[in-house]
Amino acid sequence: MSDPAEAPATLLARAGGAVDEATGGILPALQPSTTFLRDPDNLYRRGFDYGRDASPVGRIVESLLGRLEGGAAALLFASGMAAATAIFRALPAGSHVVAPKVMYWGLRKWLLGEAAAGRLAVELVAMEDLDAVRGAVRPGRTRLVWAETPANPTWVVSDLAALAEIARAAGAKLAVDNTVPTPLLTRPLALGAHLVMHSATKYLNGHSDVLAGAVVAATEDELFARLRAIRHDEGAVLGAFEAWLLLRGLRTLAVRLRAQCGAAMHLAAALERHPAVERVLYPGLPTHKGHTLAARQMVGGFGGMLSIVVRGGAEAAIATAARVRLWTRATSLGGVESLIEHRASIEGPATPAPPGLLRLSVGLEDPADLLADLEVALAAATRG
Ligand SMILES: *Cc1c(COP(=O)(O)O)cnc(C)c1O
């Protein structure tokens, strides 16, 4: 459905070509109405009836995300978690699903809760180990394989084309959390995935001022119809204003992400040489376990996220985060401001993060300033 003449950066900069037909405004209008006029003959020819079903600017964003991911259809949700949980809840009750051991912790926690309540049969595997995944899927019983790559917070890389093949052979579908690479760096549907999910709160919006989620589907099938029904009936829709802000954020995604990838690579290489750093976890580094696969699977960069493991464990890591002046101590990722976070503190004892791990979300500040700030904090914190 995408115009071959339009590269992602072009689509994004021009918001997919949307303008306000009524006024000639070069941007789509923000239409906040929750209800829409019915035609005298009782039809809704303009395609909108009620705000829980769809909003005009939301449709524009959905169409843009569908084109970027190369999908047939897309749905916006009120948050990334609303999008992800809708996918699992669209499966028949009691479905067997395979998910990664290393993944966005909030979703892993929710999945384990569903399993404890008997609503899903959940198996967590090392998704980068294809033999482990082959051993975990149950042909005819597994409905969904969930993947995230590079995965929070150690940035382990999994092979989406191979996972799609394993899922298909077992009669299951592959769904991918594509929040971190975005469709600019990885296009899971082209690699055989059936669904892509986004926390649009992160890179897609990019300014830490909108909570939003999305699902893009390879085909507009029965599963997609159930997702649409869940959103409509349960109401986890994205407000019109948030959709409008998200569209504004998306216009600069390509240039933001290019700068963030470059800065993350620069920081990763420099921090790897820092005496207070035990390990740098970044798929762009040749020392990273998933580097070769990431180089093949990711296009145009390795993303703006990396983690460092500080020598001296949790205490030294927390002391480092306490000493930065420029980096912001906060959770989340993908915004224009750089964030630093001691991951085990938020994830709790079930975290796969080593105690000394600090997760870094690289923003748009000058990379030299970011590096200098961290180097000073690391040196001071680990000197004791
Ligand atoms: C933040 C995040 C989510 C959850 O999205 P929300 O918008 O916070 O609900 C899911 N997956 C990943 C990778 C995330 O970073």
The ligand as an SDF file (V2000), in Angstrom:
LIG
                    3D

 15 15  0  0  0  0  0  0  0  0999 V2000
    7.2570    1.5140   27.5490 C   0  0  0  0  0  0  0  0  0  0  0  0
    7.2380    0.2170   26.8620 C   0  0  0  0  0  0  0  0  0  0  0  0
    6.0590   -0.5480   26.8110 C   0  0  0  0  0  0  0  0  0  0  0  0
    4.7780   -0.1150   27.5010 C   0  0  0  0  0  0  0  0  0  0  0  0
    4.2490    1.0350   26.8860 O   0  0  0  0  0  0  0  0  0  0  0  0
    3.4000    2.1630   27.6590 P   0  0  0  0  0  0  0  0  0  0  0  0
    3.1580    3.1730   26.5920 O   0  0  0  0  0  0  0  0  0  0  0  0
    4.2150    2.6540   28.8150 O   0  0  0  0  0  0  0  0  0  0  0  0
    2.1350    1.5140   28.1280 O   0  0  0  0  0  0  0  0  0  0  0  0
    6.1160   -1.7480   26.1180 C   0  0  0  0  0  0  0  0  0  0  0  0
    7.2560   -2.1760   25.5200 N   0  0  0  0  0  0  0  0  0  0  0  0
    8.3790   -1.4610   25.5650 C   0  0  0  0  0  0  0  0  0  0  0  0
    9.6040   -1.9890   24.8680 C   0  0  0  0  0  0  0  0  0  0  0  0
    8.4250   -0.2520   26.2330 C   0  0  0  0  0  0  0  0  0  0  0  0
    9.5660    0.4420   26.2890 O   0  0  0  0  0  0  0  0  0  0  0  0
  1  2  1  0
  2  3  1  0
  2 14  2  0
  3  4  1  0
  3 10  2  0
  4  5  1  0
  5  6  1  0
  6  7  2  0
  6  8  1  0
  6  9  1  0
 10 11  1  0
 11 12  2  0
 12 13  1  0
 12 14  1  0
 14 15  1  0
M  END
$$$$
